[in-house]
Amino acid sequence: MTGRLILVAHAETEATRSAAFPFDEPLAARGAAAAARYATALPQATRILRSPAVAAAETAAAFGCEATVDPMLADLDCGRWRGRPLGAIADEEPEALGAWLADPSYEGHGGGSIAALLIRVGQWLEAGRTNRGTMLAITHGAVVRCAALAVLGASANGFWRLDVAPLTRLDLSSDGRRWVLRQIVQIDARPADQK
């Protein structure tokens, strides 16, 4: 029997909507409504995990599920840029932002590096490789990106080449020996009258 893992990026927050660095903010009203509409599209899971973040907790609640907190699913630590708009960082610290975008090992913002996040997510995937049944993990776009890179054996340099919007779903399967990427789906969770 194979194992299945579905990682879902939490629903929209004001930070994701406005291109700001996350700061453990709640879902935007639009994000909570989109998650509630998307809940019926999720498969039944034998185990449900989530990031410690408020947005992940509220996404799980909108999905109507109880989720266990897993610290390994935490978002990238953005250090002193937390909560600040990307445009402001570009204006105030263009060299630092450029270094962060170009170098996956950059930690000059006082937070974690993309390379370190990729290692953490890879270790988490490896630990769950032999799990059976279907596991749902509600997390962050950065974690979903790193999971895709880890499964593909790609370097952290590919991080910015993956577009992961709120409620993007990464579907993996494992035969106990390795994870296989089945699909990446960006959910169009707008109400039917807005599509």
N, C-alpha and C positions, 0 to 999 in steps of 0.2 A: 504494500500500500504506500502511496506517495503522500508527502506532506504538501500543503499549499499555504502560502503566505501572501496576504494582501496588505500592502502598506497604503495608507490613504493620507495625503497631506490635509491638515485641518482646514476648515472652511475659512472664508475671508474675514480678515480683521481690518481695522482702519489702517494699520501699518502695511499690510499686503496691498490694500486698495490704493494707498497713497505713495507706494514705493519708499517706505521708511524701514529702518532696521527694527526687528521685533524687540519688544520689551516685556513680554509676558502679558499681553493685553487680551481682553475678551473678544469674542466674535462681534463683528458688525451685525446689525439686525438683518441685513441682506444675506450675510454668510450663514447665520443660524437658520434662516428660512430655506436657503439652498440645501444645507445639510439635511434638514427635515425632509425635503422633497427627494433627496438622493437615497435616503435610508432604505427604501424598498428595493433598490438595485443591488444592495449588498448581499452576498451569499451568507448562509448560516455559518457561524463560526463556532468551533469547539472551545476556542480561547480568544479573549479580546484583551489587548494591551493598549496602553496609551502613554504618551509623553507626560511628564509632570506639569506641563504648561496649562494655563487656564484655557487657551484656545482649543487644545486637544480634549480637555475635560468637557467643555461646552459642545464640541463636535460630537463626542460620544453620547452626551445627553440628547442632542438633537437626533442622533441615530436611534435613540431609544435603547441604548445598551449600557450595561455596567462594564467598566473596563478597569483592569488592574494597572496601576502605575508602574512603568518600567523606566528607570533613570537612563538606561542606554538609548532610549528613544528621544532624549532631550535635544533641543535645537542647538545650532551653532551659537556659541557665546560671542556676541558682537562687541563686548567690552564697552568702551566709552562711547561707541556709536549707537548703543541701544536707544531705541525710540526716536532717533533723529532721521530726518528725511535724507535720502540718497543725494539729492541735489545740494543740500546744505553741506554735506561732507565733500562733495565735488568742488564746491566753492571755497571751503575753508582748508581742506587738506587734499588737494588734487594729487600730490605725489603719493601720499599714503593710500588713497583710494586706488590709484593706478597700480601700486605695488600689491594691494590686496586682490585686485582683479587679475593680475598677471602671475602672482606667485602663490600657489596653494599652501605654502608653509608660512606665509606672512602672519605675524601675531602682533604687529606694531600698534594695533588699536586697543591692546590690552585684553583681548579676548582669545578665543581658540582659533586654530587654523583649520582650513578646509582639509588639509592632509591628515590632521589628527582626527577630525570627524570621520573621514573615510576609514581610517584604521578602526575606530570605535564601532562603526556600523558593520564593517567586515567581521570583526570579532563577534558581534551580536548575531550576525547571520550564521557564522560558523557554529556557534553554540546551539543554534536552533535547527541545524541541517537535518538532524535525525527525527525531529518532531513529526508526528502523524496527525492527520486531521487538518482542519482549516483554521488558521490563525489570522486574526485581523489586528493590525497595528495602526493606531491613529497617531500621527506624528507631524512632521514639518517638511516643507518642500526640500530643504537642504538634506534631510535624512533620506528622503525618497531618492533624490539625485545620487547620494552616496551609495545607497543600496543598489541602484541600477549599475553604477560604475563598478562596484565590488563584484557583482554577479558576472559582469562582462569581462572582468579582469583588466579594466581600463584604469588609467592613472587619474590622479586628482586634477590633472590639466583639463580633463573633459567636463569638469563640473559645470562650467558656464555654457556648455553646449547642449545641456538638457533643460528644456522649458518645463517647469513644474508649477502649475497654477494651483490655487486652492482647490481642494477635492480631487486632485489628480490621484489616480489609482495605479499602483504598480503591482502586478500579479506575478508571483513566482511559484515554482513548484520544485520539489526536491525528491530524488529517489533514495535519499539517505547518504549519497556520496557527494552530491553537488547541487547547487541551486541553478535553475534554468529560468530565464526571463520569458514569461508567456505573453505579456502585453503591458503596455502603458496606455492608459486612457485618461484623457482630460475630459471631465464631465461637464456637459453644458447643463448646469443646474438652474438656469433661468426658468421662470414660470412659462408655461406653454404659450401664453399670449404675448410673450416678449421674444420668442425665438424667430 
